[in-house]
């Protein structure tokens, strides 16, 4: 039995129909004999809406209150996903960053993860439930809610995979992998079956927005195998890894 962390982006949980699709995918992964921990982003467009509200109040919102506000989008998506899973017979329970105890520094709006406590998640897995964790957020030593910067749910997923020593961190998005260039601009763009951490970091530095740079740095540091794939297809995506070494169909770590 493998432990898999699955992270679903905002487009993957953009409405109830898509949330039901995600729930079916999680159920299928469990039926295949795996334990699953899920990380979810806010529903598509929700974080932007909350940011706009903050700036309508004033041009320079207080960073602490700003983070408290914009972190609420994930609370909605994880609760809806847990409700949906329970409705189809898959026991699930939602958690916010402070509940899991994703400990960060106090750099509001761009906090860095310092520690992830996994005891609660392991208890839920042992009890046969799927933990659904809010991405993008954590808590500092003073108990303040912090956020990890745009795209921070990627980092949440990778950090949980590292702390849990998961087999793989699957990053589900609206694209089916990493391409040599933007396929929307260049029809000749080729999807890569694998890419190294350093190559992915270089692409990100040049503007590729498939993964948050911090998530790749985290994966490289802790040797977390990432699988970038689409939530709208069953096709394999792109593995982001240390080196070429196949094992059980995955590009595995040395």
N, C-alpha and C positions, 0 to 999 in steps of 0.2 A: 504494500500500500504506500503510495506516494502522498506527500503533502504538497499541495499546489496553492500558490497565492494568485488570485485573479483580480486585476484592477480594471474597472470599467470607467471609461471617460464620459464626459457630459452628453455627447451625442448618443452613446450606447444606452443611456438612461433618460433620454430626452422627453419621453412621454410614457404613459402607462403601457402602451403596446410594446414599446421597446424594453421596458422593465420586465414585462412578462417574457419576452424573448431571452433576456439575460437570465431570468429565473430558470427557464427550461435548460439553458446551457449549463448552469451550475448544477442542476439536478442530474443532467447527463454525466457530468464529470464525477459526481458522487456515485452514480450507478456503475461507473467503470472501476470503482473500488478505491477512489482517492478521497483523502480528506481535503477540504477546501476552506481557505480563508479569503474573504472577498473585501476589496477596497473599492469604494464608489466615490465618484466626483459629484458635484452638484449637477442638476439637470441643465441641459444646454441653455445658455443665455441667462441663467439665474444669478451667477456671480456678477456679471456685467450689470444686471438690474440693481443689485445691492450696492455696487460701487457707485452707480449713478445717484442712488438715494443719498449715500453718504456725502457726495459732493454737492448735492442740492441743498444740504443743510449748511455747508460752509466750504470754502476753498481748501482749507487745511484741517481736515478732520483729525481729532486726537487718535494717534496710532493704536492705542489699546482698544478704544471703543470701535475703531474701524475694523480691527481684526475680529472683535466680538460679533460685529454685524455680518461681515462677508463670510464668516465661517458657518453661518446658519443654513446656507443652501445644501450643504452635505447632510445635515440632520434630516432634511426632508427626504432626500434620495435613499439614504440607508434605511430609514424607517419604512418607506414604501416598498423597497426591495425585500426587507425582512417580512413584511406583511404578505407580499406576493408569494414568497417561498413557503411560508406557513400555510397559505391557502391551497397550495398544490401538494401538501403533505411532506414538505421538506422542512424540518425544524430549523429555525434560524433566529438570531438575536442581533440587534443592531447596537453599535457602540460608537460613541464620539471619541475623538483623540484623547481628551482628559480622562475618559473612563477606562480606556485601554492603558493609559499612562504612557503616551508618546511624549517623552520629556524633551524640551527644546531650550535653546537660549532665549533671551528676552528681546531679540531683534524683531520687533513687530513688523509684519508684512513680508519679511524675508528670513524668518527664523530657521535655524539649523537644528536638525535632530541630534540629540546627545545620547539618548538611551531609549530603548523600547522594552517595556515590561510585558512579558508574554504569558504569565501565569493564568490570567483570566481567559485568554484565548485557548490555551491548552485545556483548561477545565471545560470550556464549551465543546471543544472537539471530542474530548473523552466522553462527554454526555450525549454525543451524537448530533450536536447542533452545528450549523454553519454560522460563524461569526461574520457580521457585516460591519466593516470599519469605515468610518468617515475619513476620506482622504483630505490632504491639504491643511490639516490642523494638528495642533498639539497643545501642550501646556508647559509653562515655565515653572521654575522652582517656587515662584510666589503664587502659583495657582491661576495665573492669567492665561486666557486663551490666546494662542498665537497661530499665525498662518505661515505657510512655507513658500509663498510666492506663486505666481501663476504657473500652472502645470505641476504644482506641488504634490498632487495625488500620485503621480509617477514615483516620486521619492518615498511617499508613504508606503506604496506597494513594495518597492525594493527593500526598504528598511525592515518591513515586517518579514519579508522572505529571508533576509539575512538573519534576523533575530530568531526566527523559527527554524532556520536551516532547511528551508523548503527546497524541493526538487527543482522548481522553476518558478519564475514570476511572469505570468502571462499578462501583457499589457494590451487590453482590448480598446480599439479605437475605430475610426471610420475609414481607415485605410488598411490594406491587407498586408502591409509590411514596409520595409525600408527600401526606397528606390535610389538609383544612381543619381537622379535629379527629379525635379517635380514633374510627375506624370501628367498633371493638368496643363503644364506649359510645353513639355517635350514629349511627344508621342513615342519617341524611341527610348524613353526611360525604361530601365530594366530593374525588376525586383531582385533583391539580393536574398539568397537563402541563409546567409550568415554574414556577420560583420563583427570585427573586434571592438572592444571598448574604445581603444584609441581612435580607430577609424570613425566610430560613432560620435565621439567627442569632437573630432575635427569637422565632421559634417554639421554638428550642432553649432559650432563656432562660426560656421559659414552661413548660418541662417536656417538650417533644417529644423523643423518644429515637431518632429515625430516624438521625441522624448525630451523631458526637461534635463538640462545639462547636469544638474546636481544628482539626478537619479542614476545617470550613467557613471558619474564619479563614485557614487555610493556602491554601485554594482561592481565596479572595478576593484574598489578597496576590499570588499567582502566576498568577491568571487561569486556573485549571484548571476545565474543564467536567466536572461530575459528573452521572452518570446513575444515579439510585436506582431499582433494579428488583428483581423477585423472581427467585430462582434456580429457582422451580418453575413458571414460565410463560414463554412467549415474548413476552408483551405488553410494549410500551414502558412505561416508568415515568415518573418525574419528572426533568426536567433542572434542575439548580441552576447558575445562570449569572449573568453580569454584566448582560446586557440582551437584549432581543428582537431576534435577528438570525438568520434561518434560513440553513443551508448544508448541502446534502447530507442533508437530513432531520434534522439536529441543530439544537438551539438553540445557536448558536455564540457565541464571544466577540468583542467588538469588536476 
